[in-house]
């Protein structure tokens, strides 16, 4: 889906830059479930349940924080991907 990094040992974050400026600050629409998403880093796959928007969330950039149990090394980078056919993530910026 996009690049991410471990902010600390239990918190993975990724910044998504929208191709277009949205008319409003978006909210997130996400289907959650046990191990629906994955964070790949350093030849390891960390599974987690969903996302929240946190910190940086504007009409152009969004910060996605993984929700669920994660354990890794602060500063390690990788990327988010879906891990289940029912996974779904969307941004909604309706006025």
Buried (B, 14 or more C-beta within 10 A) or exposed (E): BEEBBBBEEEBBBBBBEBEEEBEEEBBBEBBBEEBBBBBBBEEEEBBBBBBEBBEEBEBEEBBBBBBBEBEBEEEBBBBBBBBBEEBEBEBEBEE
